[in-house]
Amino acid sequence: MNDPQKGSEDKRLVPSNFALIVSVILPIIIFQFVGFELQNGAGEEMHNPQRDVPRAIIRSGFTAAVFYV
């Protein structure tokens, strides 16, 4: 049985290989960067981005909240 003072000794939950860690983290970072870049292109195409961008943020947050709940 594990000693609570030492913490968990189950090493299977933590990746020990650096290549495995990179292969998991890198796609997430690339996906976030691509999503960040798309907003700039969308803002350039809008007629009134100062009005439309905050509305889009609120609508997308509300939509995500509805689907996750």
Secondary structure as UniProt FT lines:
FT   TURN            4..6
FT   HELIX           11..13
FT   HELIX           18..45
FT   HELIX           49..68
//
